[in-house]
Amino acid sequence: MNDKLTFEKMKDPSITVVRGIKAAAVNCGLKKGKRDLALVYSETEAAAAGVFTRNRVQAAPVKLCRAAIGSPVRALVVNSGNANACTGEEGMRNAQKMVALTAASLGLSPEQVLVCSTGVIGQQLPIEQVATGIGKAAAALSSKAKAGREAACAILTTDTVTKEIAYRGSLGGVTFHLAGMAKGSGMICPNMATMLAFLYTDLNISRPLLQHLLQEAVGHSFNLITIDGDTSTNDTALLLANGAAGTPEITAGSDLCSDFYALLEEACRDLAYQIVSDGEGVTKVITLTLEGAPDPASARILARSVLNSPLVKTAFYGEDANWGRILAALGYAGVEFDPARVDIYFGPVQVASKGEAVPFRESEAGSILRQNEIEVRVNLNAGPCSLTTWGSDLSPAYVSINSNYRT
């Protein structure tokens, strides 16, 4: 028997490609004319892993989900349009009601249900409307691909497109799947996972190993993106494995474990990139590769300093090859390096050498900066570590979206 794990990306992604997974999405009145409540159901118990925001201000669903993540899970209920954050004891009761109502609708125990919310902070959740939506969603559960795509749409807030990924693979001659959906467009500077991201697989993996793999994958994907430097109160990434494919258990330290991790990281990085490319008001995605850093931690700090700089971001929006702003952002990051050794490139065009300007054609640099996807390379020449991260420009549209978000 061939026990090697192989996989390929599917052209029409949906979480319902995973065996035993059903989904539904309805409108319960939190958003006008749009689906705003998603329900995902596993026909068998699933091991669940989760990574959550490190913001000290945490939404009620985050607290509830974090406490419940160690038990086998059957269902996930998610509402958009209201974050249920900064809502006190009433907010916690409403999150608990969402869990209880979902469990009752599906004949489950509350311990088998996870809950997430996203949207406006500081407003109480209209639980009666949500309760009606949960009942409708439970009755509409389906394994059709359309149901998964509608669920991916129902979790969106200011996003303009859904964010989905799916893979089909083979293990020991048995077909398996890994699929996911995510949302996030603004308030994106993860310090754990990011926004909301939900991944499902029908492989057989124990919860402790699943948790370890998700944390590693998050560190190499969602934690390497930023849109506006703001970490959300509701950040949640979940990974559920229900074993429905009937494959042998994937165990720690095995080649299969390494293969699955590579697949998981690829999926997370894909979803993370989709989030940046759909950022609020984004016109350009910046791929920043930082080379020659003294250590991985320093590389992360320096990269985030550059990508979160308003001056750097606005320069990219204006298509201005103002590389000095990048060097300045590196300089105030709090990491030791020698500015006189730094080289900077926009695409193949070198714009700075040893911390000083070098002759370059503005027209050549301008043609690179006019592209929607821009590669920037910075070499500190200070160590062996390199890191690739993703960010965006800052446009007037971002200001407009966030200056009247509640209205």
C-alpha positions in Angstrom: 0.0 0.0 0.0 1.3 3.4 -0.9 1.2 5.4 2.3 2.6 8.6 0.8 0.4 11.7 1.1 -0.1 13.5 -2.2 -2.4 16.3 -3.0 -3.6 18.9 -5.6 -5.4 22.2 -5.4 -9.0 22.1 -6.4 -10.4 24.6 -8.9 -13.8 25.0 -7.2 -13.1 25.3 -3.5 -15.8 24.7 -0.8 -15.5 23.3 2.7 -18.2 20.8 1.9 -15.8 18.8 -0.3 -14.6 17.4 3.1 -16.3 14.1 3.9 -19.1 14.4 6.4 -19.2 18.2 6.3 -22.4 20.1 5.7 -23.0 23.8 5.7 -25.7 26.4 5.5 -26.0 30.2 5.4 -29.0 32.5 6.0 -29.9 36.1 6.6 -31.1 36.8 10.1 -31.2 40.6 9.9 -27.8 41.6 11.1 -26.9 42.8 7.6 -29.4 44.2 5.0 -30.1 41.8 2.2 -27.0 39.7 2.8 -26.4 36.3 4.4 -25.0 37.0 7.9 -25.1 33.6 9.7 -23.2 30.5 8.7 -23.5 27.0 10.2 -21.0 24.2 9.6 -21.8 20.7 10.7 -19.8 17.5 10.9 -21.6 14.2 10.8 -19.0 12.7 13.1 -17.0 14.1 16.0 -14.0 16.1 15.0 -10.8 16.9 16.8 -10.5 20.7 17.1 -7.6 23.0 17.3 -7.7 26.8 17.8 -5.5 29.8 17.9 -6.9 33.1 19.1 -6.2 36.8 19.4 -3.6 38.1 21.9 -5.4 41.4 22.2 -6.3 41.9 25.8 -9.8 43.0 24.7 -11.4 39.8 23.6 -15.0 39.2 22.4 -17.3 36.9 24.2 -17.2 34.2 21.5 -13.4 34.2 21.6 -13.5 33.5 25.4 -16.2 30.8 25.0 -14.5 29.2 22.0 -11.1 29.1 23.7 -12.5 27.3 26.7 -14.4 24.7 24.6 -11.7 23.9 22.1 -10.4 20.8 23.9 -13.6 18.7 23.4 -14.6 16.8 20.3 -16.7 19.2 18.1 -19.6 18.7 15.7 -20.7 22.2 14.8 -19.6 25.8 14.3 -21.9 28.7 14.2 -20.7 32.1 13.0 -22.5 35.5 12.7 -21.2 38.6 10.8 -22.4 42.2 11.2 -21.9 42.2 15.0 -18.6 41.3 16.8 -20.3 40.7 20.2 -17.2 42.4 21.7 -17.0 44.8 24.6 -20.6 43.7 25.5 -20.1 42.5 29.1 -22.1 39.8 30.8 -25.0 40.1 28.4 -22.6 39.5 25.5 -21.3 36.3 27.1 -24.9 35.1 27.8 -25.8 35.8 24.1 -22.7 33.8 22.9 -23.7 31.0 25.2 -27.3 31.2 23.8 -25.9 30.8 20.3 -24.1 27.6 21.4 -27.2 26.3 23.2 -29.6 27.0 20.3 -27.3 25.4 17.8 -26.9 22.4 19.9 -30.6 22.0 20.4 -31.3 22.5 16.7 -28.9 19.7 15.8 -29.4 17.3 18.7 -26.0 17.9 20.1 -24.6 18.8 23.5 -23.3 22.4 24.0 -19.8 21.1 24.4 -19.9 20.0 20.7 -20.5 23.5 19.4 -18.0 26.3 18.7 -19.1 30.0 18.1 -17.5 33.0 16.4 -18.7 36.5 15.6 -17.4 39.4 13.5 -18.5 42.9 12.8 -19.1 46.1 14.8 -17.6 46.3 18.3 -19.6 47.5 21.3 -23.1 46.6 20.2 -25.3 44.0 21.8 -26.2 41.0 19.6 -29.9 40.9 18.8 -30.2 37.3 20.0 -33.8 36.8 18.9 -32.9 37.4 15.3 -29.9 35.2 15.6 -32.0 32.4 17.2 -34.3 32.4 14.2 -31.4 32.3 11.8 -29.9 29.3 13.6 -33.1 27.4 13.3 -33.3 28.2 9.6 -29.7 27.3 9.0 -30.0 23.9 10.8 -32.9 23.0 8.6 -31.0 24.0 5.4 -27.7 22.1 6.0 -26.4 20.6 2.8 -23.2 18.9 1.5 -23.5 20.6 -1.8 -20.6 22.9 -2.9 -23.0 25.8 -3.1 -23.8 25.5 0.6 -20.1 25.9 1.4 -19.7 28.9 -0.8 -22.7 30.6 0.7 -21.2 29.9 4.2 -18.0 31.6 3.1 -20.0 34.6 2.0 -22.0 34.8 5.2 -18.9 35.4 7.4 -17.8 38.5 5.4 -17.9 42.1 6.7 -16.2 44.7 4.5 -14.6 42.0 2.4 -15.5 42.3 -1.3 -14.9 38.6 -2.2 -15.0 35.3 -0.5 -11.7 33.6 0.6 -11.7 29.9 0.1 -9.2 27.0 -0.5 -9.6 23.3 -1.1 -7.3 20.4 -1.8 -7.9 16.8 -2.8 -5.3 14.2 -1.9 -4.5 10.6 -1.6 -3.2 8.6 1.4 -2.8 4.8 1.2 -5.0 4.8 -1.9 -7.8 6.6 0.0 -9.0 10.1 -1.1 -8.9 12.8 1.5 -9.6 16.6 1.6 -8.5 19.8 3.3 -10.6 22.9 2.8 -10.9 26.3 4.4 -12.6 29.6 4.3 -11.6 32.9 5.9 -12.7 36.5 6.2 -10.7 39.7 6.8 -10.3 43.0 5.1 -9.6 45.6 7.7 -8.3 45.6 11.3 -5.6 43.1 10.1 -2.3 42.9 11.9 -2.5 39.4 13.4 -0.8 38.5 16.7 -1.9 34.8 16.7 -4.0 33.9 13.8 -6.1 36.5 12.1 -9.7 37.6 11.5 -11.6 34.4 11.1 -10.2 31.3 9.4 -11.8 27.9 9.5 -10.2 24.8 8.0 -11.6 21.3 7.9 -10.0 17.9 6.9 -11.3 14.3 6.8 -7.9 12.9 7.8 -7.4 11.2 11.2 -5.3 13.4 13.5 -5.3 13.6 17.3 -6.2 16.9 18.9 -2.7 17.6 20.5 -0.9 17.1 17.2 -3.6 19.1 15.4 -3.1 22.0 17.8 0.7 22.0 17.4 0.4 21.9 13.6 -2.1 24.8 13.5 0.1 27.0 15.7 3.1 26.4 13.5 1.1 27.0 10.3 -0.4 30.2 11.7 3.1 31.5 12.6 4.2 31.1 9.0 1.1 32.5 7.3 -1.5 34.6 9.1 1.1 36.1 11.4 3.1 37.4 8.5 0.4 39.7 7.0 -0.7 43.2 7.8 -3.1 45.6 6.3 -3.5 48.4 8.8 -1.5 47.5 11.9 -4.6 46.8 14.0 -5.1 43.5 15.8 -8.8 42.5 16.1 -10.7 41.6 19.3 -12.2 38.5 17.5 -9.2 36.9 15.8 -9.9 33.1 15.6 -8.4 30.3 13.5 -9.8 26.8 13.8 -8.7 23.5 12.3 -11.1 20.5 12.6 -10.3 16.9 11.6 -13.2 14.4 11.6 -11.3 11.3 10.3 -14.2 10.5 7.9 -11.9 9.6 5.0 -10.9 6.4 6.9 -7.2 6.9 6.5 -4.6 5.7 9.0 -3.9 8.1 11.9 -1.2 10.7 11.2 1.2 10.7 14.1 3.8 13.1 15.3 7.3 12.8 13.8 6.2 10.7 10.8 6.8 11.5 7.2 3.0 11.8 6.8 2.9 14.4 9.5 5.5 16.4 7.7 3.6 16.1 4.4 0.3 17.2 6.0 2.0 20.1 7.7 3.3 21.3 4.3 -0.2 21.1 2.9 -1.7 22.9 5.9 0.9 25.7 5.7 0.3 26.1 2.0 -3.4 26.4 2.6 -3.0 29.0 5.4 -0.5 31.1 3.3 -3.0 31.0 0.4 -5.8 32.3 2.6 -3.6 34.9 4.2 -2.6 36.2 0.8 -6.2 36.3 -0.2 -6.9 38.5 2.8 -4.2 41.0 2.0 -5.2 41.3 -1.6 -8.8 42.1 -0.6 -7.8 44.6 2.1 -9.9 47.6 2.6 -9.1 50.2 -0.1 -6.0 48.1 -1.2 -4.7 48.9 -4.7 -1.3 47.1 -4.2 -0.1 44.0 -2.4 3.5 44.3 -1.1 5.6 41.2 -0.9 8.5 42.1 1.4 11.5 39.8 1.6 13.8 40.7 4.4 17.3 39.1 4.1 20.4 39.1 6.2 18.6 39.5 9.5 20.3 38.4 12.7 17.5 36.1 13.8 13.9 35.2 12.9 12.4 37.3 15.7 14.2 40.4 14.5 13.2 39.7 11.0 9.5 39.7 12.0 9.8 42.9 14.0 11.6 44.7 11.2 9.3 43.5 8.4 6.2 44.6 10.4 7.7 48.0 11.1 8.1 48.6 7.4 4.7 47.2 6.3 2.8 49.1 9.0 4.5 52.5 8.3 1.8 54.9 7.0 4.6 56.8 5.1 5.8 53.6 3.4 2.2 52.5 2.6 1.2 55.9 1.1 4.4 56.0 -1.0 3.4 52.7 -2.6 -0.1 54.0 -3.2 1.4 57.1 -4.8 3.9 54.9 -6.8 6.8 56.9 -5.4 10.1 55.1 -5.2 10.8 56.8 -1.8 13.0 54.1 -0.4 14.2 56.3 2.4 11.0 55.7 4.2 11.7 52.0 4.3 15.1 52.6 5.8 13.6 54.9 8.4 11.0 52.4 9.4 13.7 49.8 9.9 15.6 52.2 12.0 12.9 52.8 14.6 11.9 49.1 14.9 14.1 48.6 18.0 16.4 46.0 16.4 20.2 46.5 16.2 21.6 46.6 12.7 24.1 48.8 10.7 22.2 51.1 8.4 25.4 51.5 6.3 25.1 47.9 5.2 21.5 47.9 4.0 20.6 47.2 0.3 17.0 47.8 -1.0 15.4 46.6 -4.2 12.1 47.3 -5.9 11.7 44.2 -8.0 15.0 43.8 -9.9 15.8 47.5 -9.5 18.3 48.4 -6.8 17.4 51.7 -5.2 19.8 51.8 -2.3 23.2 50.3 -1.5 24.9 50.3 1.9 22.3 52.7 3.2 22.7 55.3 0.4 21.1 56.1 -2.9 22.3 54.5 -6.1 21.6 55.7 -9.6 18.4 54.2 -11.0 15.9 55.1 -13.6 12.8 56.6 -12.1 10.8 55.3 -15.1 12.0 51.8 -14.5 11.2 51.9 -10.8 7.9 53.6 -11.6 6.8 50.7 -14.0 7.3 48.3 -11.1 5.4 50.5 -8.6 2.5 50.8 -11.0 1.9 47.0 -10.8 -0.8 45.6 -8.4 1.7 43.2 -6.9 5.1 44.6 -5.9 8.1 42.7 -4.7 10.4 44.5 -2.3 13.7 43.1 -1.1 15.7 44.4 1.8 19.1 42.9 2.7 20.4 44.0 6.1 23.7 42.0 5.6 23.6 41.4 9.3 22.9 37.7 9.7 21.7 34.4 8.2 17.9 34.8 8.5 15.4 35.7 5.8 11.7 36.1 5.9 8.9 36.9 3.4 5.9 38.9 4.6 2.9 40.5 2.9 1.3 44.0 3.3 -0.5 46.6 1.4 -0.6 50.3 0.4 -2.9 52.8 2.2 -5.4 54.6 0.0 -8.1 57.3 0.5 -10.7 54.5 0.1 -9.4 52.9 3.3 -9.9 56.1 5.2 -13.4 56.5 3.7 -14.4 52.9 4.7 -13.3 53.3 8.2 -14.4 56.8 8.9 -18.1 55.8 8.6 -17.9 52.1 9.4 -20.9 52.1 11.7 -23.1 54.1 9.4 
